[in-house]
Amino acid sequence: MLILKYLKNRFVQFAMFILLAAVCASIDTNLGGAAGIIMATGAAVASTKKDNETKVETEVELTSESEKVEIPMTPAIKELINLMKDGVVDGVKEVVNNFKKNLKLPGEGGLDNARSEVYEKVLTEKEKSIQNSGERRRLGMNRIIRGILNNNPDWVPDELYTNAVEEGDTAKGGTLLPAPMANTIVANLADNNIATRETERWPLSSRTYKVPKLLANATGGWRGEKGRARVDSPSFGDVTFTPHDYALIIPFTEEILSDVDMDLEALVMMFTLKDFDRARDAAFLRGATTADGTIYGLYNRAGLTEKFVNGTNFADLDYDDIIDLPAAIEAQNLVNAKWLMHRTIWAMIKKMKDDQGRYLLSSEERKSQQLEGFPVILSEQAYSTGESAVSRRFVTFGNYKEVKRGSRNEIHMSESNQASIVDQATGETIHLWQQKMKGLMISEKYDFQQFFPNAIAALKTKAA
């Protein structure tokens, strides 16, 4: 099997070499266009056709002229690239080591205590004799990551390979993250990420998954001793989960990969956690347009009960609007109900005063983040005061457990050394292959669906 993998990878490398040679012959010698490179970094990809232009909506933009990927570079990835470009390997190690101090493995303490047979399988006999389990983990996972980036199947255990063809998706593939690594990412997201913590996970077993949805319950009635009973039937519809593929590319230089003291696993987990945290909350609240369709978030999902503020701006929010929102939710959903908003909106509410200049919220309510007796959750992905617009939801209230997050609970990784990363603030383009960098793509699939939209209500600005 390893021989077949080896031959397959060598064939792919040869084919890519021939393709790259053909592309280079057709473009200017400065290679400024990075032709043929289409890869998403930290963004969900979706495309629509318009004349001769291909546009990727929401966060990604492709042009048919140069096929340049324009993707917002996260601050963390930008910091990493700058450190690597400056050759500051020790700076990267310092960032990674600080991250490890606060990272806990589920039930196993710190990351350096992690144990896994998967890591051991790629170690030499001498390395297996190392007493420190954390050191064995670091050596093993570093080798697995290098194996993926260098297309060396001898350094990637067989059980990590996944066959995407079996799922009916021939365009995707790669390897699974080892269980300790994947479980750590999942556990930390469950503790710290709002979309993961507040929603309920729905396990998926196929590419799309239909779940029955109760539209109307059966209704009974009173009857006499010999009277006829009322006969009524419930009505059902379907909710279809379509997992959308979100990918992050983490760049590496040869200096980083060859540093024997670098903890590549911790580095990958650090950037994966930061970016997945942002992406999940953004999809949960604002939705996303992807290659597989649309993820509907709380701000654009149909069916939510809406209450309008008396104006077209977030600043038109009045405390009476806040009182009205819990009244729009059925009593059974108030048990687990919470507010969800941006910290700047919460600050605006805390500063509301009565006619005599006294704060409407008590000091204890402001400190404990309580509003009308319910907890307040703050998210950086919620709309801030600076993003006010007409017909825009900006505060939600309700039981978010009624939102289901459909997921395979699998995280994949694969090599991607021909991607381009664009800093939209400066316009700078980082072509990995030109910068002699290699990219590790980390991806996961999920979808958000809501069985009972009326379990959540939203405050919204007027259209005009």
Phi, psi and omega in degrees: 000319179296324179296317179297319178297318181298313180296321180298315180294321178296323178294318179297318179297318180296318179296319179295324179296316179296317180296317181296322179296320180293321180293315182297329180291341186255001181236169181298150186294344179279353176058025184294337183278344183049052187297145175081002183262113179228103182208141179266138174241111179060043180203148174272134190259137175212146182226147173225148182264138175210108184054235181264011185248138173251127183237131174260119190283165176074284188237348187236140178226127177244143173241139184292341182289315182238351182052043179271130178274123177250110187227135178296123179277125180291151180304323182294315179293322178297319178297317180298315180298317180297320178295319182289323179294328179276356180073023183269076181295321180297327177295321177295316180298323180295316178299315181295316181295324176294323178296318183298331183298329184255006182263131180241139173272141181303113175074003184233011181075215185289167182298326183288356176260004184294141177231141177197135177295334180299317179298320185294333188292341182254006180272154172283166180300323179295318180293327180294338182276355178296129185289324184286114182294327179295322178292320177297319177300313183297316180296318182293314182288325175302319181291322179296315180296317177296324178297320178291314183291332181256009180054046178250099184293341179293339181259009179237111181303145184303321186291347179275342180289142177233140182258102183292339182297327181296337179267004181076021182231088186286348183273350183245156178180203178119210182231155177277148172293141174304148187307313180300322181291312180296317181295326179293317178297313181298316182294319180291324175294320180297328181277325192245340184267130185296313182298326180280317184288320188271337180265172179253128181284135177243111183292135180249145181238003181211177183299314172234153187216121180262136179235130178299140179236127179285118179268321180210132183279159173291145183241128178267187181198162179282148176214161177281182183300323180243013182282165180277140179280147177291133178250121181217150182237143176287156176245144185234154170229191181237144168244125183252120173274128174236099182300129180257138187271115177252131185231143175236135176250124178255119183277149177226142169262165179296329179297320179293314184294328185269354179287117187291340182264356182285135176265091184294326180297314179296322178298314180296317180295322181300309183285328177295315180297315181298316185281319178297324178300312180294315186292319181296315180294323179296317179292320180298321183266306189264346184080180180200147174258123186232177179295337181263007180127223186231133167267124180264125178260183182296334183275344180229011179278136179285150173101342178292142175291130183245138172238130186263135172285163185274062180166181183255008184233150178303328182294346178281000178300130179241155182296333176299326177297322179294319179295325183290331188294313177299330179291344180274355182256137179296149189303323183293340180267356180283342183300316181251019185287147177214156171272150177220123184199175175277153182300330180287328175291319178297321178297321179297320179291318181298332182272001179294137184230160177274186184295341181259011176081014179266142180296138179288327177266144178287165179299321180294319179296320180293319182288321184270003181055059176240138180223117184054035176085004181240148181294151177249125176256135180249135179227137176290343180269354173286160180291132179269173179298332180282357181249023180299141179203163178289152177052046183234127172285143182215348174226131176238157181212135176154194181263101186283353174293343176284352172269125182256133177257101179285127186206148171277349183059034178238140176240128184252156174222145179206162182276140179211092184257009180241024180270162174237137179245129185244128173274106185290338180289324183249345183082001181290134179249129177254106174271113186304316185288331176286326181273007182058039176252159174238145183247135174255115181269124177250127184221153175215159181238135176199170178209152175247131175225152181235119182285323183232087183302331183285004175279353182226138178239158184223143170273138186219145176283156180286160180288325181198000000 
